[in-house]
Amino acid sequence: MKRLLLTLVAFAVVLLSACGSRASVPPDGPTSTPNTAEAYLTSGDSYSDAQDYDQTSADYGQAILLKPDYAEAYNNRGSAYYWKNEYASAIADYDRDIDLRPGYAYAPNNRGAAYMANDHSDQAIGDFDRALALNPGLPQALTNRGNAYLRLGRVNLALADFRQGGTNPLRTVALVCGVPYVVVVLGLVALSIVRRRLLARRRRAIESE
């Protein structure tokens, strides 16, 4: 029994320590009326589809030079920086997008994703809260916040967000933690068995008294 408990504790530690996946950064919404800056934005989008993030960020940068208040370009360049692992630059661009579009829920969601990728899960949760205040039920924000909770070991809150976001909680945990779905299920089954045995042992101890 003691060996089984130690094995399950080790399983839980490995599961939580593995939960370091990146959050999802959704594509941006509609763009403004086409112009030269818009052409650069469209070009950047094409390079993004091809996963050429150096050229992507360069084209979005040109769009910003031509139109300094181009919120979509800041958001999209932030996403390009995110995929290049340049999280400080991504956060700076998302900051600018939030300044320009304070009611746009995806901007704080995306900034939260960058914070979480940069190991600042508490700040990330604050941004996901802000995104959900602007757009309650936003699936990306719920999933991202669930991932952040999971990284911090707040499993119940994580599962609640996954459920509300319309995803299978156990499958999401498996995907986030990079372990097979069956491992998560078997681990939970084993924990349930241990819990029942411990309760039965306590009942027998009480009855014997």
Backbone bond lengths (Angstrom), bond angles and torsions (degrees), N, CA, C in turn:
res aa  C-N    CA-C-N  psi(-1)  N-CA   C-N-CA  omega(-1)  CA-C   N-CA-C  phi
1 M - - - 1.471 - - 1.529 110.99 -
2 K 1.359 115.29 -45.08 1.455 119.70 -179.42 1.515 110.83 -62.99
3 R 1.362 115.98 -39.90 1.455 119.77 179.19 1.517 111.04 -64.20
4 L 1.332 117.75 -38.79 1.461 121.84 178.76 1.514 111.05 -64.26
5 L 1.344 116.43 -41.39 1.462 119.82 178.74 1.519 111.01 -63.42
6 L 1.332 117.25 -42.11 1.465 120.70 179.16 1.522 110.56 -63.35
7 T 1.324 116.65 -39.04 1.467 120.63 178.69 1.517 111.04 -63.46
8 L 1.337 116.82 -41.74 1.463 120.46 -179.24 1.520 111.34 -68.92
9 V 1.326 117.11 -37.32 1.467 119.88 176.26 1.518 110.19 -62.36
10 A 1.336 116.56 -43.26 1.460 120.40 178.43 1.520 110.61 -62.45
11 F 1.339 116.53 -40.06 1.458 120.96 177.49 1.522 111.26 -59.80
12 A 1.332 116.72 -44.23 1.464 120.66 -179.21 1.520 110.91 -64.86
13 V 1.342 117.60 -40.58 1.467 120.90 179.89 1.519 110.55 -63.67
14 V 1.347 117.11 -45.08 1.464 120.99 179.50 1.508 110.99 -63.14
15 L 1.337 116.25 -41.22 1.459 120.68 -179.00 1.503 111.54 -61.80
16 L 1.333 117.64 -46.95 1.451 121.12 -178.12 1.522 111.79 -70.55
17 S 1.327 117.14 -37.66 1.461 119.48 -179.12 1.508 111.69 -69.48
18 A 1.335 117.16 -23.45 1.459 120.21 -179.55 1.508 112.86 -81.90
19 C 1.334 116.67 -9.63 1.466 120.13 -173.09 1.520 110.27 -81.63
20 G 1.280 116.43 71.14 1.460 120.39 179.81 1.504 112.04 -125.22
21 S 1.323 116.75 29.72 1.447 118.70 -175.48 1.506 111.90 -71.71
22 R 1.280 115.87 162.30 1.450 120.56 178.21 1.525 109.65 -79.74
23 A 1.313 114.71 151.34 1.449 119.58 176.81 1.517 108.84 -83.80
24 S 1.334 115.70 160.27 1.446 119.59 -178.91 1.519 110.75 -84.77
25 V 1.321 116.61 134.49 1.455 122.15 176.27 1.517 106.98 -109.51
26 P 1.339 118.43 108.37 1.456 120.43 -175.38 1.513 111.52 -74.14
27 P 1.337 117.67 159.13 1.449 120.58 175.97 1.511 110.76 -65.87
28 D 1.326 115.41 157.54 1.453 119.57 -178.66 1.526 109.80 -76.96
29 G 1.334 113.86 169.96 1.443 120.46 -179.85 1.515 112.15 -85.22
30 P 1.326 117.82 -161.13 1.454 122.13 -177.48 1.522 111.40 -61.50
31 T 1.303 116.00 151.00 1.453 121.64 179.21 1.524 109.95 -99.71
32 S 1.348 116.13 173.89 1.457 121.10 -176.88 1.523 110.72 -80.78
33 T 1.367 114.94 -173.84 1.454 120.96 -178.38 1.524 110.40 -60.00
34 P 1.335 118.70 132.23 1.467 121.24 -176.58 1.531 112.43 -56.78
35 N 1.337 115.05 135.57 1.461 123.09 173.63 1.519 106.91 -157.40
36 T 1.309 119.74 -166.95 1.462 120.74 -177.92 1.526 111.33 -61.76
37 A 1.324 116.32 -42.78 1.459 119.50 177.52 1.525 110.28 -63.30
38 E 1.322 114.67 -37.35 1.468 119.36 177.77 1.525 110.61 -63.78
39 A 1.319 117.05 -38.14 1.466 119.70 179.16 1.529 110.89 -61.61
40 Y 1.340 116.03 -40.71 1.462 119.11 176.33 1.523 110.97 -65.19
41 L 1.322 116.19 -38.06 1.458 119.54 178.74 1.524 110.31 -62.89
42 T 1.330 116.66 -44.87 1.463 121.00 178.87 1.523 111.09 -62.69
43 S 1.334 115.94 -40.86 1.464 119.76 177.39 1.528 110.60 -62.99
44 G 1.325 115.92 -42.69 1.462 119.65 177.72 1.509 112.03 -61.29
45 D 1.335 116.10 -38.81 1.460 119.81 177.75 1.531 111.06 -60.81
46 S 1.333 115.72 -40.73 1.464 119.75 -179.79 1.523 111.14 -64.88
47 Y 1.331 116.41 -43.17 1.463 119.44 177.86 1.536 110.94 -65.71
48 S 1.322 116.00 -33.50 1.459 119.59 177.48 1.522 110.71 -63.97
49 D 1.333 116.46 -42.02 1.462 120.44 177.49 1.529 110.95 -60.25
50 A 1.339 115.44 -32.07 1.466 120.54 179.06 1.531 112.01 -86.99
51 Q 1.338 116.67 0.72 1.469 123.49 179.25 1.530 112.32 63.01
52 D 1.337 115.76 29.24 1.466 120.70 172.68 1.530 106.72 -96.86
53 Y 1.328 116.22 81.87 1.451 120.33 -169.56 1.524 113.53 -76.27
54 D 1.322 117.79 -20.52 1.465 119.44 174.07 1.522 110.41 -65.37
55 Q 1.331 115.72 -49.61 1.469 119.28 179.17 1.527 110.79 -69.71
56 T 1.321 115.54 -32.84 1.467 119.75 177.52 1.522 110.63 -58.71
57 S 1.342 116.50 -52.09 1.466 120.12 -178.10 1.523 111.00 -65.73
58 A 1.339 117.17 -32.79 1.465 120.38 178.54 1.527 110.83 -65.61
59 D 1.327 117.42 -44.01 1.466 120.28 -179.71 1.527 111.56 -67.61
60 Y 1.329 116.82 -40.22 1.460 118.24 176.81 1.530 110.22 -65.22
61 G 1.326 116.33 -34.43 1.458 119.58 176.39 1.518 111.97 -62.67
62 Q 1.340 117.06 -39.32 1.468 120.58 176.78 1.526 110.72 -64.44
63 A 1.321 116.22 -39.06 1.466 119.79 177.95 1.527 110.17 -61.51
64 I 1.329 116.65 -39.44 1.466 120.97 179.97 1.520 111.37 -69.70
65 L 1.330 117.28 -37.13 1.471 120.16 176.65 1.517 110.86 -60.71
66 L 1.318 116.35 -39.63 1.467 120.58 -178.64 1.525 112.17 -79.31
67 K 1.318 115.96 -24.61 1.465 120.40 -177.06 1.527 108.08 -144.83
68 P 1.342 117.05 85.23 1.475 121.17 -171.85 1.526 115.35 -60.31
69 D 1.322 118.06 -20.00 1.466 119.97 179.96 1.536 111.51 -103.17
70 Y 1.317 116.88 26.68 1.466 122.45 -175.96 1.540 108.52 -83.14
71 A 1.318 115.01 91.65 1.469 120.79 -173.45 1.525 112.32 -60.47
72 E 1.343 116.75 -42.83 1.464 119.64 -178.68 1.526 111.68 -60.24
73 A 1.338 115.95 -36.79 1.470 119.25 -179.27 1.523 110.34 -67.75
74 Y 1.327 117.11 -38.56 1.469 119.63 176.64 1.523 110.55 -63.21
75 N 1.313 116.09 -45.13 1.461 119.60 -179.12 1.528 110.92 -62.75
76 N 1.339 115.86 -46.15 1.457 119.28 -177.31 1.528 111.91 -68.54
77 R 1.345 116.64 -37.99 1.460 118.28 177.38 1.531 109.74 -66.85
78 G 1.341 116.42 -36.02 1.456 119.26 175.10 1.518 111.76 -58.23
79 S 1.334 116.67 -40.34 1.464 120.20 178.71 1.529 111.05 -67.37
80 A 1.341 116.75 -36.84 1.468 119.72 176.90 1.526 110.47 -63.78
81 Y 1.333 116.41 -43.45 1.467 119.93 177.01 1.536 110.59 -62.07
82 Y 1.323 115.56 -38.93 1.473 120.30 178.93 1.525 109.74 -56.78
83 W 1.326 116.81 -48.78 1.460 119.63 -177.27 1.521 112.11 -72.02
84 K 1.339 117.14 -15.20 1.470 120.98 174.15 1.535 111.27 -90.95
85 N 1.325 116.79 3.97 1.481 122.85 -178.43 1.529 112.22 66.72
86 E 1.320 117.46 22.01 1.470 122.11 177.31 1.529 107.94 -99.57
87 Y 1.325 114.81 73.59 1.461 120.28 -167.81 1.526 112.99 -69.81
88 A 1.329 118.56 -35.26 1.464 119.80 179.14 1.525 110.47 -62.88
89 S 1.336 116.87 -41.69 1.468 120.50 177.86 1.525 110.53 -66.84
90 A 1.329 116.42 -38.84 1.466 120.00 177.95 1.526 110.51 -61.38
91 I 1.316 116.56 -46.07 1.464 121.02 -179.34 1.522 110.87 -61.82
92 A 1.332 117.11 -40.18 1.465 120.63 179.20 1.530 110.95 -61.95
93 D 1.332 117.05 -41.54 1.468 119.80 178.47 1.516 111.51 -68.72
94 Y 1.325 117.19 -39.77 1.467 119.10 177.05 1.532 110.91 -65.83
95 D 1.342 117.42 -34.42 1.466 120.68 175.04 1.523 109.95 -56.33
96 R 1.335 114.55 -46.31 1.469 119.65 -178.10 1.530 111.11 -65.26
97 D 1.322 116.61 -40.17 1.464 120.28 177.89 1.523 110.47 -62.40
98 I 1.336 116.55 -41.66 1.469 120.30 178.89 1.523 110.56 -63.49
99 D 1.336 117.26 -39.04 1.465 120.47 177.13 1.521 110.91 -61.95
100 L 1.330 115.63 -40.56 1.467 120.33 -176.57 1.525 112.14 -79.76
101 R 1.324 117.07 -32.21 1.474 120.57 -177.85 1.527 109.22 -133.02
102 P 1.313 117.78 75.41 1.477 120.28 -176.46 1.523 113.86 -63.61
103 G 1.325 118.10 -18.64 1.460 120.56 179.85 1.509 114.36 -96.81
104 Y 1.342 117.36 5.99 1.463 121.73 -176.69 1.517 109.43 -91.57
105 A 1.331 116.97 110.07 1.464 121.70 -170.54 1.523 113.53 -67.85
106 Y 1.334 117.37 -28.84 1.461 118.75 -176.46 1.525 112.49 -69.46
107 A 1.339 117.47 -25.49 1.473 119.30 -178.70 1.535 111.50 -64.28
108 P 1.342 119.91 -52.97 1.468 118.16 175.85 1.525 113.06 -65.40
109 N 1.337 117.03 -31.70 1.459 118.80 176.01 1.531 110.49 -61.33
110 N 1.332 116.22 -45.62 1.461 119.89 -178.79 1.527 111.46 -67.92
111 R 1.322 116.34 -38.90 1.465 118.85 177.82 1.523 110.39 -64.46
112 G 1.333 115.82 -38.67 1.455 119.36 176.00 1.524 111.97 -61.05
113 A 1.335 116.34 -37.92 1.462 119.93 177.46 1.526 110.61 -62.00
114 A 1.341 116.43 -40.32 1.464 120.12 178.96 1.528 110.84 -68.09
115 Y 1.330 116.85 -41.28 1.468 119.61 176.71 1.530 110.81 -59.82
116 M 1.327 116.80 -43.34 1.454 119.69 -177.83 1.528 110.43 -67.09
117 A 1.330 117.44 -41.07 1.461 120.05 178.28 1.521 111.37 -63.41
118 N 1.339 116.16 -25.02 1.462 121.87 179.71 1.530 111.74 -95.58
119 D 1.353 115.67 17.99 1.467 122.85 175.43 1.528 113.48 65.52
120 H 1.330 116.23 37.67 1.463 121.31 174.34 1.535 107.86 -123.38
121 S 1.328 115.42 67.53 1.459 119.93 -172.74 1.521 112.78 -66.24
122 D 1.340 118.33 -33.26 1.467 120.08 179.25 1.523 110.87 -63.96
123 Q 1.341 117.30 -45.19 1.462 120.33 176.69 1.521 110.46 -64.20
124 A 1.323 116.16 -37.28 1.458 120.29 179.23 1.525 110.74 -60.50
125 I 1.333 116.86 -44.45 1.462 120.38 -179.92 1.522 110.89 -60.49
126 G 1.337 117.32 -38.41 1.465 120.40 176.54 1.513 111.69 -59.76
127 D 1.341 116.97 -40.83 1.462 120.09 178.61 1.524 111.73 -69.75
128 F 1.324 117.08 -39.06 1.467 119.31 178.28 1.529 110.36 -65.78
129 D 1.337 116.76 -36.77 1.472 120.31 174.64 1.530 110.14 -59.86
130 R 1.341 115.22 -43.24 1.469 119.79 -179.37 1.528 110.58 -64.13
131 A 1.326 116.69 -41.97 1.461 120.15 178.82 1.525 110.99 -62.28
132 L 1.322 116.31 -40.93 1.462 120.16 -178.96 1.526 111.93 -72.61
133 A 1.334 117.28 -27.16 1.463 119.59 174.30 1.531 110.15 -67.50
134 L 1.330 115.96 -33.50 1.462 120.33 179.06 1.528 111.53 -80.42
135 N 1.324 115.72 -34.28 1.469 120.46 -177.27 1.531 108.82 -140.82
136 P 1.341 116.73 80.58 1.472 119.80 -177.52 1.532 111.53 -56.64
137 G 1.308 115.73 135.45 1.452 120.21 179.40 1.515 114.56 84.12
138 L 1.339 118.40 7.14 1.467 120.90 179.59 1.537 109.01 -59.39
139 P 1.346 118.20 114.34 1.472 119.51 -172.74 1.520 113.87 -58.81
140 Q 1.344 117.18 -41.93 1.471 119.36 -178.85 1.522 111.56 -61.21
141 A 1.339 115.86 -41.81 1.465 119.67 -178.68 1.528 110.96 -68.46
142 L 1.335 116.80 -38.13 1.460 119.94 178.57 1.533 111.12 -65.87
143 T 1.325 116.30 -44.17 1.465 119.78 178.79 1.520 110.69 -65.09
144 N 1.330 116.35 -44.14 1.463 119.92 -179.93 1.528 111.54 -63.26
145 R 1.339 116.00 -43.42 1.464 118.72 179.57 1.527 110.17 -65.62
146 G 1.340 116.71 -37.31 1.461 119.73 175.42 1.520 111.29 -60.27
147 N 1.332 116.34 -41.56 1.468 119.70 177.67 1.531 111.20 -63.08
148 A 1.343 115.83 -40.47 1.468 119.58 179.24 1.525 110.74 -65.26
149 Y 1.326 116.55 -43.51 1.470 119.49 176.52 1.528 110.63 -59.91
150 L 1.322 116.77 -40.84 1.450 120.93 -178.48 1.525 110.72 -63.47
151 R 1.320 116.98 -39.96 1.458 120.80 178.62 1.525 111.59 -64.02
152 L 1.332 115.91 -29.96 1.460 120.23 -179.78 1.527 111.95 -89.89
153 G 1.318 116.99 2.52 1.456 120.83 178.74 1.515 114.63 81.91
154 R 1.343 117.95 11.09 1.469 121.32 179.63 1.536 108.55 -91.70
155 V 1.313 114.92 73.20 1.459 121.40 -168.91 1.521 112.24 -63.93
156 N 1.326 118.12 -43.07 1.469 120.48 -178.14 1.521 111.69 -61.93
157 L 1.337 116.90 -42.74 1.462 120.18 177.86 1.521 110.54 -65.58
158 A 1.333 116.23 -38.19 1.463 120.03 178.85 1.522 110.94 -62.56
159 L 1.325 116.85 -47.64 1.459 120.69 -179.13 1.525 111.24 -62.72
160 A 1.340 116.91 -37.36 1.469 120.28 178.62 1.528 110.58 -63.16
161 D 1.340 116.78 -42.22 1.472 119.71 178.65 1.522 111.18 -66.58
162 F 1.325 117.31 -40.22 1.463 119.54 179.39 1.528 110.46 -62.74
163 R 1.325 116.34 -41.61 1.473 119.52 179.10 1.526 110.32 -63.98
164 Q 1.338 115.96 -46.67 1.463 119.52 -177.89 1.528 110.99 -65.08
165 G 1.332 115.82 -30.62 1.461 119.37 179.42 1.516 113.83 -79.17
166 G 1.339 116.39 -1.28 1.454 120.26 175.43 1.510 114.22 83.65
167 T 1.342 117.41 20.26 1.452 120.20 178.29 1.520 109.81 -110.83
168 N 1.331 116.25 156.84 1.459 121.59 175.54 1.523 107.67 -72.16
169 P 1.332 118.86 114.26 1.470 120.33 -173.95 1.520 113.81 -56.53
170 L 1.339 117.17 -44.60 1.457 119.93 -176.69 1.530 111.01 -68.29
171 R 1.325 116.58 -40.72 1.467 119.25 178.09 1.524 110.70 -65.55
172 T 1.338 115.99 -37.34 1.467 119.55 179.23 1.519 110.36 -65.90
173 V 1.334 116.89 -43.08 1.469 120.08 177.61 1.522 110.22 -59.58
174 A 1.329 116.42 -43.54 1.463 120.24 179.97 1.522 110.92 -62.18
175 L 1.348 116.79 -43.35 1.459 120.74 -179.52 1.518 110.85 -66.19
176 V 1.329 116.21 -45.56 1.460 120.46 -178.57 1.516 111.17 -62.75
177 C 1.319 116.76 -41.07 1.463 121.46 -175.18 1.515 113.31 -86.69
178 G 1.328 116.64 -6.20 1.451 119.07 177.86 1.517 114.16 69.05
179 V 1.331 116.42 32.25 1.466 120.42 177.71 1.526 108.42 -122.89
180 P 1.332 117.67 154.88 1.470 120.07 178.93 1.527 111.38 -60.09
181 Y 1.321 115.33 144.03 1.459 121.32 178.86 1.521 111.45 -55.29
182 V 1.342 116.02 -40.60 1.462 119.93 -178.01 1.528 111.14 -62.92
183 V 1.328 117.90 -31.34 1.467 120.51 179.01 1.525 110.16 -64.49
184 V 1.338 116.13 -43.15 1.465 120.12 178.67 1.519 110.10 -62.26
185 V 1.327 116.74 -46.62 1.464 120.84 -179.08 1.530 110.82 -62.00
186 L 1.336 116.93 -47.89 1.461 120.24 -179.46 1.525 111.33 -63.16
187 G 1.342 116.18 -36.96 1.461 119.02 177.80 1.516 111.74 -63.14
188 L 1.341 116.90 -42.31 1.459 120.40 179.08 1.530 111.07 -67.65
189 V 1.333 116.29 -38.45 1.466 119.46 177.71 1.524 109.82 -62.71
190 A 1.344 116.29 -44.15 1.462 119.94 179.90 1.525 111.39 -62.34
191 L 1.350 116.24 -41.91 1.459 119.86 177.60 1.526 111.18 -61.67
192 S 1.338 115.90 -39.59 1.468 119.85 178.75 1.529 110.78 -63.66
193 I 1.346 116.87 -41.51 1.461 120.57 179.49 1.522 110.49 -63.07
194 V 1.334 116.21 -44.67 1.467 120.33 179.68 1.515 110.38 -61.33
195 R 1.339 115.46 -42.85 1.467 119.10 -179.60 1.519 111.05 -61.43
196 R 1.346 118.14 -43.19 1.460 121.16 179.62 1.529 111.15 -64.00
197 R 1.341 116.35 -39.62 1.469 119.65 -179.92 1.522 111.13 -67.24
198 L 1.322 116.48 -39.63 1.458 119.20 178.88 1.521 111.05 -64.89
199 L 1.343 116.33 -40.48 1.463 120.00 178.08 1.523 110.95 -64.41
200 A 1.346 116.09 -41.50 1.462 119.71 179.28 1.530 110.51 -63.52
201 R 1.338 115.84 -39.99 1.467 119.20 179.30 1.524 110.74 -64.16
202 R 1.323 116.76 -40.15 1.477 119.84 179.03 1.520 110.89 -64.91
203 R 1.343 116.46 -39.32 1.465 119.16 179.45 1.528 110.53 -63.78
204 R 1.341 116.24 -42.50 1.468 119.28 179.31 1.522 111.06 -64.47
205 A 1.321 116.74 -35.99 1.461 120.46 179.27 1.530 110.49 -65.67
206 I 1.338 115.95 -39.62 1.458 120.24 178.76 1.527 111.12 -67.57
207 E 1.341 115.41 -42.54 1.468 119.68 -178.83 1.526 110.84 -64.65
208 S 1.350 117.49 -37.32 1.452 120.53 -178.23 1.510 111.82 -67.87
209 E 1.334 116.42 -25.85 1.447 120.06 178.51 1.535 110.13 -73.94
